[in-house]
Amino acid sequence: MKNATAKTAQPKKQPERKSAEVGSVKLEYVRKRATVAKLFHLEDLANVYPSLNEYVPVRVYYIAGTDTEFDHPMVPNINMNYKFDVFELAVLLPYFIGCKGFPPYLYGLHGTGKSSVVEQIHARLGLPKAHIILGEDSEVLSLGGQMLPTEAGSMRFHEGLLVQSMRYGWTLQIDEYDLFPTRQQKMLNEVLENRRFTIEETGVCVEAHPDWRICVTGNTNNTGSGHHMFTSSGSGDASVNERFQFVEKHYMSLDDERQVLINHARSLLPKHPKLSKNPADLDKLMIGIEQMINQMLDVAKTIRTAHENSMNASQDGVTLNCTMSTRALKEWLRCTIDLSAFFNGAKNDVLRDLTRRSLLTTFVRGVDAEEQQDVLQIFDDLLNI
């Protein structure tokens, strides 16, 4: 009988660390793994879409040379209440994780979540992201950087976010891209296609870091079309648009939006113990809040329909230039809850119009003066005031 050879336990292989610089801060990160379903809270769809069970890399950062975890200052914070669309993830994740396909161009009406989806993907994957907003007077050269005077009286070149993001492997998100003049857009074609940028002042050609990504957003699809509130700067250029993949953003479904607002309300109530002293009070209070949320969503839906009517000249019905985003709804809800806590115990005639007063404060007074009464009339009609 042969002698059994004892097996020596092999030490567990540690994940490879990679460096990540943020100014003077030296960081390292490892890539851990999580399923798409778990990471983006889509477990209920994992049986319908098996690809959601696949693993994706998630970065965890450390102070260089230590085991101390560190929050990368350019990685967005996670919003646990954010609701992802599985089809948008199917398009966006391959690019942000593996640089597959063209950079995404996200477009749609104000408040549909164009920036939010990019932010929350990066938050969950641990990817750093920089963000700039363009306008009709913006220039590509300024994105690369500019010469600035030093204390000694000489001039020194300071790199802009475009060059910094390319050097360090961050994602660069450019908002309002459709307001950027077409000539300037064309100057970025080399960056989009070949991932390099030449700094005019220094002549240095910057080659993008392998982790560098770029994405843009706009209210229109960059063709010069759209409602007069959201018209791009030119008639579009095929050499520009053919370098993007286009993702149209819409408002989330009312059921999803309702759940976002309910979760938002539950996160706000602990700040007001007078409103909910025990779990039974909280459950009773939430019944009333959910009814109020349904009314808010009715108002938002009517405003959005009126806004869409304004974009279609042949459409009958009320028209509005303004529209109401989920962001505006959350702030309306927050203000209503805060006012309810402040006036808790007051007479009913004071409490009755807090929702309307909150709408005035958080939304109505910020829209065109000619439309303020129209918005209030929508509110009054729906709530029979």
Secondary structure in CASP SS format (residue, H / E / C, confidence):
PFRMAT SS
TARGET T0000
AUTHOR 0000-0000-0000
METHOD secondary structure of the structure
MODEL  1
M C 1.00
K C 1.00
N C 1.00
A C 1.00
T C 1.00
A C 1.00
K C 1.00
T C 1.00
A C 1.00
Q C 1.00
P C 1.00
K C 1.00
K C 1.00
Q C 1.00
P C 1.00
E C 1.00
R C 1.00
K E 1.00
S E 1.00
A E 1.00
E E 1.00
V E 1.00
G C 1.00
S C 1.00
V E 1.00
K E 1.00
L E 1.00
E E 1.00
Y E 1.00
V E 1.00
R E 1.00
K E 1.00
R E 1.00
A E 1.00
T E 1.00
V H 1.00
A H 1.00
K H 1.00
L H 1.00
F C 1.00
H C 1.00
L C 1.00
E H 1.00
D H 1.00
L H 1.00
A C 1.00
N C 1.00
V C 1.00
Y C 1.00
P H 1.00
S H 1.00
L H 1.00
N H 1.00
E C 1.00
Y E 1.00
V E 1.00
P E 1.00
V E 1.00
R E 1.00
V E 1.00
Y E 1.00
Y E 1.00
I E 1.00
A C 1.00
G C 1.00
T C 1.00
D C 1.00
T C 1.00
E E 1.00
F C 1.00
D C 1.00
H C 1.00
P C 1.00
M C 1.00
V C 1.00
P C 1.00
N C 1.00
I C 1.00
N C 1.00
M C 1.00
N C 1.00
Y C 1.00
K C 1.00
F C 1.00
D C 1.00
V H 1.00
F H 1.00
E H 1.00
L H 1.00
A H 1.00
V H 1.00
L H 1.00
L H 1.00
P H 1.00
Y H 1.00
F H 1.00
I H 1.00
G H 1.00
C C 1.00
K C 1.00
G C 1.00
F C 1.00
P C 1.00
P E 1.00
Y E 1.00
L E 1.00
Y E 1.00
G C 1.00
L C 1.00
H C 1.00
G C 1.00
T C 1.00
G C 1.00
K H 1.00
S H 1.00
S H 1.00
V H 1.00
V H 1.00
E H 1.00
Q H 1.00
I H 1.00
H H 1.00
A H 1.00
R H 1.00
L H 1.00
G C 1.00
L C 1.00
P C 1.00
K E 1.00
A E 1.00
H E 1.00
I E 1.00
I E 1.00
L C 1.00
G C 1.00
E C 1.00
D C 1.00
S C 1.00
E C 1.00
V H 1.00
L H 1.00
S H 1.00
L H 1.00
G H 1.00
G E 1.00
Q E 1.00
M E 1.00
L E 1.00
P E 1.00
T C 1.00
E C 1.00
A C 1.00
G C 1.00
S C 1.00
M E 1.00
R E 1.00
F E 1.00
H E 1.00
E E 1.00
G C 1.00
L H 1.00
L H 1.00
V H 1.00
Q H 1.00
S H 1.00
M H 1.00
R H 1.00
Y H 1.00
G C 1.00
W C 1.00
T E 1.00
L E 1.00
Q E 1.00
I E 1.00
D E 1.00
E C 1.00
Y H 1.00
D H 1.00
L H 1.00
F C 1.00
P C 1.00
T H 1.00
R H 1.00
Q H 1.00
Q H 1.00
K H 1.00
M H 1.00
L C 1.00
N H 1.00
E H 1.00
V H 1.00
L H 1.00
E H 1.00
N H 1.00
R C 1.00
R E 1.00
F E 1.00
T E 1.00
I C 1.00
E C 1.00
E C 1.00
T C 1.00
G C 1.00
V C 1.00
C E 1.00
V E 1.00
E E 1.00
A C 1.00
H C 1.00
P C 1.00
D C 1.00
W C 1.00
R E 1.00
I E 1.00
C E 1.00
V E 1.00
T E 1.00
G E 1.00
N C 1.00
T C 1.00
N C 1.00
N C 1.00
T C 1.00
G C 1.00
S C 1.00
G C 1.00
H C 1.00
H C 1.00
M C 1.00
F C 1.00
T C 1.00
S C 1.00
S C 1.00
G C 1.00
S C 1.00
G C 1.00
D C 1.00
A H 1.00
S H 1.00
V H 1.00
N H 1.00
E C 1.00
R C 1.00
F C 1.00
Q E 1.00
F E 1.00
V E 1.00
E E 1.00
K C 1.00
H C 1.00
Y C 1.00
M C 1.00
S C 1.00
L H 1.00
D H 1.00
D H 1.00
E H 1.00
R H 1.00
Q H 1.00
V H 1.00
L H 1.00
I H 1.00
N H 1.00
H H 1.00
A H 1.00
R H 1.00
S H 1.00
L H 1.00
L H 1.00
P H 1.00
K H 1.00
H C 1.00
P C 1.00
K C 1.00
L C 1.00
S C 1.00
K C 1.00
N C 1.00
P H 1.00
A H 1.00
D H 1.00
L H 1.00
D H 1.00
K H 1.00
L H 1.00
M H 1.00
I H 1.00
G H 1.00
I H 1.00
E H 1.00
Q H 1.00
M H 1.00
I H 1.00
N H 1.00
Q H 1.00
M H 1.00
L H 1.00
D H 1.00
V H 1.00
A H 1.00
K H 1.00
T H 1.00
I H 1.00
R H 1.00
T H 1.00
A H 1.00
H H 1.00
E H 1.00
N H 1.00
S H 1.00
M C 1.00
N C 1.00
A C 1.00
S C 1.00
Q C 1.00
D C 1.00
G C 1.00
V C 1.00
T C 1.00
L C 1.00
N C 1.00
C C 1.00
T C 1.00
M C 1.00
S C 1.00
T H 1.00
R H 1.00
A H 1.00
L H 1.00
K H 1.00
E H 1.00
W H 1.00
L H 1.00
R H 1.00
C H 1.00
T H 1.00
I H 1.00
D H 1.00
L H 1.00
S H 1.00
A H 1.00
F H 1.00
F C 1.00
N C 1.00
G C 1.00
A C 1.00
K C 1.00
N H 1.00
D H 1.00
V H 1.00
L H 1.00
R C 1.00
D C 1.00
L H 1.00
T H 1.00
R H 1.00
R H 1.00
S H 1.00
L H 1.00
L H 1.00
T H 1.00
T H 1.00
F C 1.00
V H 1.00
R H 1.00
G H 1.00
V C 1.00
D C 1.00
A H 1.00
E H 1.00
E H 1.00
Q H 1.00
Q H 1.00
D H 1.00
V H 1.00
L H 1.00
Q H 1.00
I H 1.00
F H 1.00
D H 1.00
D H 1.00
L H 1.00
L C 1.00
N C 1.00
I C 1.00
END
